[in-house]
């Protein structure tokens, strides 16, 4: 029986088409070039290498260059999200209607998550925000953060649903027994670990009705 929903943040609670996360990626490249002095081509090569090897650019830079993570996180998330995000009454109504605990699980940092939620005017609906500092800078889809969050919640995987825009980030959730939901246009079901697909977060309400109230509990 479901008791909690873990929501990804970027490109999940708001549409990918807004381009906010693409701006974060550009700020990462800019940080590597301007603040660390990498040549442009090398910066892009290293970023891809660190994502493949460590799961994120940040973790790679921390391991290889003893990077200050807080300075980096503040820099790369300074993208003016407040200029692109506005209160979303429909999203607020959806979250209000869901009789489950709700938390954010993001590989971004807490101030960015708080800003996004405030801009959307839905901060009050999330009891907790699990950010990259909570998970000791270990990003999705490493399995450790998923287990850490379940332990903190005092729940087993089958009691949780996870909603994400990246299929790869749902695999560890599924392996732990969570119900998995992919937001956006994708081919998650082909991978065998995505239970449901919706194109927009606002479709979650009808999905939960489809799953059935018998599987929901306060």
Rosetta blueprint (number, residue, H / E / L):
1 X L
2 X E
3 X L
4 X E
5 X E
6 X E
7 X E
8 X L
9 X L
10 X L
11 X L
12 X L
13 X L
14 X L
15 X L
16 X H
17 X H
18 X H
19 X L
20 X H
21 X H
22 X H
23 X H
24 X H
25 X H
26 X H
27 X H
28 X H
29 X H
30 X H
31 X H
32 X H
33 X H
34 X H
35 X H
36 X L
37 X L
38 X L
39 X L
40 X H
41 X H
42 X H
43 X H
44 X H
45 X H
46 X H
47 X H
48 X H
49 X H
50 X H
51 X H
52 X H
53 X H
54 X H
55 X L
56 X L
57 X H
58 X H
59 X H
60 X H
61 X H
62 X H
63 X H
64 X H
65 X H
66 X L
67 X L
68 X L
69 X H
70 X H
71 X H
72 X H
73 X H
74 X H
75 X H
76 X H
77 X L
78 X L
79 X L
80 X L
81 X H
82 X H
83 X H
84 X L
85 X L
86 X L
87 X L
88 X L
89 X H
90 X H
91 X H
92 X H
93 X H
94 X H
95 X H
96 X H
97 X H
98 X L
99 X L
100 X L
101 X E
102 X E
103 X E
104 X E
105 X E
106 X L
107 X L
108 X L
109 X L
110 X H
111 X H
112 X H
113 X H
114 X H
115 X H
116 X H
117 X H
118 X H
119 X H
120 X H
121 X L
122 X L
123 X H
124 X H
125 X H
126 X L
127 X L
128 X E
129 X E
130 X E
131 X L
132 X L
133 X L
134 X L
135 X L
136 X L
137 X L
138 X L
139 X L
140 X L
141 X L
142 X L
143 X H
144 X H
145 X H
146 X H
147 X H
148 X H
149 X H
150 X H
151 X H
152 X H
153 X H
154 X L
155 X L
156 X L
157 X H
158 X H
159 X H
160 X E
161 X E
162 X E
163 X E
164 X E
165 X L
166 X L
167 X L
168 X H
169 X H
170 X H
171 X H
172 X H
173 X H
174 X H
175 X H
176 X L
177 X L
178 X L
179 X E
180 X E
181 X E
182 X E
183 X E
184 X L
185 X L
186 X L
187 X L
188 X H
189 X H
190 X H
191 X H
192 X L
193 X L
194 X L
195 X L
196 X E
197 X E
198 X E
199 X L
200 X L
201 X H
202 X H
203 X H
204 X H
205 X H
206 X H
207 X H
208 X H
209 X H
210 X H
211 X H
212 X L
213 X H
214 X H
215 X H
216 X E
217 X L
218 X L
